Amino acid sequence: MVNRGVATGRLFQPDLLVGIGGGSVMDTAKALAALIPNPGAVEEYFYGRALKEPPLPVIAVPTLFGSGAEVSFNAVLLDTKTMTKQSLRDPRLLPRTAVVDPELGRTAPQEPVVYAALDGLTQGIEAFVSRQANFFSDLFAREAVVRFGQALAGINRGLPLQEVLADLAYGSTCGGVAMAAARLGAVHGLAHPVGVFYGQPHRKGCASLLPAFMRFNLPAAAGKYAVLTAALGIEAYGDELDKAAALVKFIITLNRKLGIPLSWRDLGVKKEDFPELVEKSLPSGSLQANPRPVGREDLFKILEENW
């Protein structure tokens, strides 16, 4: 799709691009903006080719809130030849303007809104505990987790979507800033191949995978999880580990109420695919930023335990 759009764009030389929609739409706009002024096909830039000419300006207008693509400098695309997700990364891909208006999400169906919010919550949590997290990214990641957590809890209580759209829109932008500054974690490292293999919405996969990797990360990230437990107002007692475990329980309860599969078999994952899923996950930059090192054997064990 990007290559077709690039061919069209090179014919009439637009001054700028406007991406209106969810994360995939905004990332497509960023990829078009990068490639129209530069030669070659988009897949060449997945593997080391640099952008010589600056990308065209992009105006990003989210209508689903969770990806944070309106404030990130990468474009995630599916490489259909290798069936892997790949990213174009360049600081100049940051949209020139982001128009973040909660009203633009008013007509979206509830299911994609909830899935997008769960992805945003996952990104906020992963950015907060990332190995590359810093004081700056923590401010935005914590705010994203609080906004998404409160909004999703409100939806669970029966609040209409219109009453939580402002939290979702603000949380998404905060999460996008945090993600760009700190990277993500192992959830996104495995969620990408799971989504590609089984045609599952990326956001749904992230939500289903999150509790397992949080449990895995407890030895390295309990202190930060405990901070998020307090920030969300979750009642918890005991030491840091107890408070961190309360956050994991909160996520599991949220998933159950929102219809997210608790077993990965119910997500569609097949045992015979474990080796390929692991191999596709290992090169991920998100995996490298996970707070607890994740190796091949760890991934096999986590897949087995949660299948």
C-alpha positions as CSV (number, residue, x, y, z in Angstrom):
1,M,0.0,0.0,0.0
2,V,2.8,2.4,0.9
3,N,4.7,1.7,-2.4
4,R,1.5,2.3,-4.4
5,G,0.9,5.6,-2.6
6,V,4.6,6.6,-3.1
7,A,4.3,6.0,-6.8
8,T,1.2,8.2,-6.9
9,G,2.8,10.9,-4.7
10,R,5.9,11.1,-6.8
11,L,3.7,12.0,-9.8
12,F,2.0,15.0,-8.4
13,Q,4.5,16.1,-5.6
14,P,2.3,17.0,-2.7
15,D,3.3,19.7,-0.2
16,L,2.3,17.7,2.9
17,L,0.3,14.7,4.0
18,V,-2.5,14.4,6.5
19,G,-3.1,11.1,8.3
20,I,-6.6,10.9,9.8
21,G,-7.5,7.7,11.6
22,G,-5.8,5.1,13.9
23,G,-2.2,4.3,14.3
24,S,-1.9,2.4,11.1
25,V,-3.3,5.3,9.1
26,M,-1.0,7.8,10.7
27,D,2.1,5.5,10.3
28,T,1.2,5.0,6.6
29,A,1.1,8.8,6.2
30,K,4.5,9.1,7.8
31,A,5.9,6.4,5.5
32,L,4.5,8.1,2.4
33,A,6.0,11.4,3.6
34,A,9.4,9.7,4.0
35,L,9.5,7.9,0.6
36,I,7.9,10.4,-1.8
37,P,11.0,12.7,-1.7
38,N,13.4,9.7,-1.6
39,P,14.2,7.0,-4.2
40,G,13.5,3.3,-3.9
41,A,10.9,1.0,-2.4
42,V,9.9,1.2,1.3
43,E,11.2,-2.2,2.2
44,E,14.8,-1.1,1.3
45,Y,14.6,1.3,4.2
46,F,13.8,-1.5,6.7
47,Y,17.3,-2.8,6.4
48,G,19.7,0.1,6.7
49,R,19.1,2.4,3.8
50,A,19.0,6.0,5.1
51,L,16.6,8.8,4.1
52,K,18.7,11.4,2.4
53,E,16.0,14.0,1.6
54,P,13.9,15.2,4.5
55,P,10.4,13.8,4.8
56,L,7.4,15.9,3.8
57,P,5.5,17.5,6.7
58,V,2.8,15.4,8.2
59,I,-0.3,16.5,10.1
60,A,-1.5,13.6,12.3
61,V,-5.2,13.5,13.3
62,P,-6.0,10.5,15.6
63,T,-9.6,9.2,15.6
64,L,-8.7,6.2,17.8
65,F,-6.7,6.8,20.9
66,G,-4.0,4.4,22.0
67,S,-1.2,4.1,19.5
68,G,0.4,7.5,20.2
69,A,1.5,7.6,16.5
70,E,0.6,11.2,16.3
71,V,3.8,12.1,18.4
72,S,6.2,9.3,17.5
73,F,9.0,9.3,14.9
74,N,8.6,5.8,13.5
75,A,6.2,4.1,11.1
76,V,5.3,0.4,11.8
77,L,4.5,-1.5,8.6
78,L,3.8,-5.2,7.7
79,D,6.4,-6.6,5.3
80,T,4.3,-9.0,3.4
81,K,7.3,-10.8,1.9
82,T,8.8,-11.9,5.2
83,M,5.5,-11.6,7.2
84,T,7.1,-9.5,9.8
85,K,6.4,-6.1,11.2
86,Q,9.1,-3.6,10.4
87,S,9.7,0.0,11.4
88,L,10.9,3.1,9.5
89,R,12.7,5.2,12.1
90,D,13.9,8.8,11.7
91,P,13.5,11.8,14.1
92,R,12.3,13.7,11.0
93,L,9.2,11.4,10.8
94,L,7.7,13.2,13.8
95,P,4.5,14.8,12.6
96,R,4.8,18.6,12.2
97,T,1.4,19.0,13.8
98,A,-0.8,16.7,15.9
99,V,-4.5,17.6,16.1
100,V,-5.7,15.7,19.2
101,D,-9.5,16.2,19.7
102,P,-11.5,13.8,21.8
103,E,-14.6,14.6,19.7
104,L,-13.0,12.9,16.7
105,G,-13.4,9.6,18.5
106,R,-17.1,10.0,19.2
107,T,-18.4,7.8,16.3
108,A,-15.9,4.9,16.6
109,P,-17.4,1.5,17.6
110,Q,-16.8,0.4,21.2
111,E,-14.7,-2.6,20.4
112,P,-11.8,-0.9,18.6
113,V,-11.9,2.0,21.1
114,V,-11.4,-0.5,24.0
115,Y,-8.7,-2.4,22.1
116,A,-6.9,0.8,21.3
117,A,-7.1,1.9,25.0
118,L,-5.7,-1.5,26.1
119,D,-2.8,-1.0,23.7
120,G,-2.2,2.4,25.1
121,L,-2.3,1.1,28.7
122,T,0.3,-1.6,27.7
123,Q,2.5,1.0,26.1
124,G,2.4,3.2,29.1
125,I,3.3,0.3,31.5
126,E,6.1,-1.0,29.2
127,A,7.6,2.5,28.7
128,F,7.5,3.1,32.5
129,V,9.6,0.0,33.3
130,S,11.7,0.0,30.2
131,R,15.5,-0.3,30.6
132,Q,15.7,3.0,28.6
133,A,13.2,4.8,30.8
134,N,14.3,8.1,32.3
135,F,12.8,10.9,34.4
136,F,11.3,12.6,31.4
137,S,9.7,9.5,29.9
138,D,8.4,8.4,33.3
139,L,6.3,11.6,33.7
140,F,4.5,10.8,30.4
141,A,4.3,7.0,30.9
142,R,2.8,7.3,34.4
143,E,0.2,9.8,33.1
144,A,-0.7,7.5,30.2
145,V,-1.2,4.5,32.6
146,V,-3.4,6.6,34.9
147,R,-5.6,8.0,32.1
148,F,-6.1,4.7,30.4
149,G,-6.5,2.7,33.6
150,Q,-9.2,5.1,34.8
151,A,-11.0,5.2,31.5
152,L,-11.1,1.4,31.1
153,A,-12.3,1.0,34.7
154,G,-15.0,3.5,33.9
155,I,-16.1,1.6,30.8
156,N,-16.2,-1.5,32.9
157,R,-18.6,0.3,35.3
158,G,-20.8,1.2,32.4
159,L,-19.7,4.8,31.7
160,P,-20.5,5.8,28.1
161,L,-17.5,6.2,25.8
162,Q,-18.2,9.9,25.4
163,E,-17.3,10.4,29.1
164,V,-13.9,8.9,28.8
165,L,-12.7,10.1,25.4
166,A,-10.8,13.1,26.9
167,D,-8.8,10.7,29.1
168,L,-8.2,8.3,26.2
169,A,-7.0,11.1,23.8
170,Y,-4.7,12.7,26.4
171,G,-3.4,9.3,27.6
172,S,-2.6,8.3,24.0
173,T,-0.5,11.4,23.3
174,C,1.3,11.0,26.7
175,G,2.0,7.4,25.9
176,G,3.3,8.2,22.5
177,V,5.8,10.7,24.0
178,A,6.9,8.1,26.6
179,M,7.3,5.3,24.0
180,A,9.4,7.5,21.7
181,A,11.7,8.4,24.6
182,A,12.0,5.0,26.3
183,R,11.0,2.2,23.9
184,L,8.6,-0.6,24.9
185,G,9.1,-4.2,26.1
186,A,8.7,-7.9,25.6
187,V,4.9,-7.7,25.2
188,H,5.3,-5.7,22.0
189,G,8.2,-7.9,20.9
190,L,6.0,-11.0,20.9
191,A,2.7,-9.3,20.0
192,H,3.9,-8.3,16.6
193,P,4.5,-11.8,15.3
194,V,1.4,-13.1,17.1
195,G,-0.7,-10.5,15.2
196,V,0.9,-11.3,11.9
197,F,0.6,-15.1,12.3
198,Y,-3.0,-15.2,13.4
199,G,-4.6,-12.0,12.0
200,Q,-5.3,-10.8,15.5
201,P,-5.7,-7.1,16.2
202,H,-2.4,-5.9,17.6
203,R,-4.1,-4.2,20.5
204,K,-6.0,-7.4,21.5
205,G,-2.7,-9.3,21.4
206,C,-0.9,-6.8,23.6
207,A,-3.7,-6.9,26.2
208,S,-3.7,-10.7,26.3
209,L,0.1,-11.0,26.6
210,L,0.6,-8.2,29.2
211,P,-0.1,-10.1,32.5
212,A,2.3,-12.9,31.7
213,F,5.2,-10.6,31.0
214,M,4.4,-8.4,34.0
215,R,4.7,-11.5,36.2
216,F,8.0,-12.4,34.4
217,N,9.3,-8.9,35.1
218,L,8.4,-8.7,38.8
219,P,11.9,-9.5,40.0
220,A,13.3,-6.5,38.0
221,A,10.3,-4.0,38.0
222,A,8.3,-4.5,41.2
223,G,9.2,-1.1,42.5
224,K,8.0,0.7,39.5
225,Y,4.9,-1.5,39.2
226,A,4.1,-0.5,42.8
227,V,4.3,3.2,41.9
228,L,1.7,2.6,39.2
229,T,-0.5,0.6,41.7
230,A,-0.5,3.7,43.9
231,A,-1.0,6.1,41.0
232,L,-4.1,4.2,39.9
233,G,-5.6,4.1,43.4
234,I,-5.5,0.3,43.6
235,E,-5.9,-0.9,47.2
236,A,-2.8,-2.9,48.1
237,Y,-0.9,-3.8,51.2
238,G,2.5,-5.3,52.0
239,D,5.8,-4.8,50.4
240,E,6.7,-3.6,46.9
241,L,6.2,-7.1,45.5
242,D,2.7,-7.4,47.0
243,K,1.7,-4.0,45.6
244,A,3.2,-4.9,42.2
245,A,1.2,-8.1,42.2
246,A,-2.0,-6.1,42.9
247,L,-1.4,-4.2,39.6
248,V,-1.1,-7.5,37.7
249,K,-4.3,-8.7,39.3
250,F,-6.0,-5.4,38.2
251,I,-4.9,-6.0,34.6
252,I,-6.2,-9.6,34.6
253,T,-9.5,-8.5,36.0
254,L,-9.8,-5.7,33.4
255,N,-9.0,-8.2,30.6
256,R,-11.6,-10.7,31.9
257,K,-14.3,-8.1,32.1
258,L,-13.5,-6.7,28.6
259,G,-13.5,-10.2,27.0
260,I,-9.7,-10.4,26.4
261,P,-8.5,-14.1,26.2
262,L,-6.6,-15.1,29.4
263,S,-5.0,-18.1,27.7
264,W,-3.0,-17.7,24.5
265,R,-4.6,-20.8,23.0
266,D,-7.9,-18.8,23.1
267,L,-6.0,-16.0,21.3
268,G,-5.3,-18.4,18.5
269,V,-1.7,-19.2,19.3
270,K,-0.7,-22.8,18.1
271,K,1.9,-24.8,19.9
272,E,3.5,-25.9,16.6
273,D,4.3,-22.2,15.9
274,F,6.2,-21.6,19.1
275,P,9.7,-22.0,17.5
276,E,8.9,-19.5,14.7
277,L,7.2,-17.1,17.0
278,V,10.3,-17.1,19.2
279,E,12.7,-16.6,16.3
280,K,10.6,-13.7,15.0
281,S,10.5,-12.0,18.4
282,L,14.2,-12.2,19.3
283,P,15.5,-9.4,17.0
284,S,12.9,-7.0,18.3
285,G,14.2,-3.7,19.8
286,S,11.2,-3.8,22.2
287,L,12.5,-7.1,23.6
288,Q,15.9,-5.6,24.1
289,A,14.4,-2.8,26.2
290,N,12.5,-5.2,28.5
291,P,13.4,-4.6,32.2
292,R,14.4,-8.2,32.7
293,P,16.5,-9.9,30.0
294,V,14.5,-12.2,27.8
295,G,16.2,-15.0,26.0
296,R,15.0,-17.8,23.7
297,E,14.4,-20.3,26.6
298,D,12.5,-17.6,28.5
299,L,10.1,-17.1,25.6
300,F,9.5,-20.8,25.2
301,K,8.7,-21.1,28.9
302,I,6.4,-18.1,28.9
303,L,4.6,-19.4,25.8
304,E,4.2,-22.8,27.3
305,E,3.0,-21.5,30.7
306,N,0.4,-19.2,29.2
307,W,-0.9,-21.3,26.3
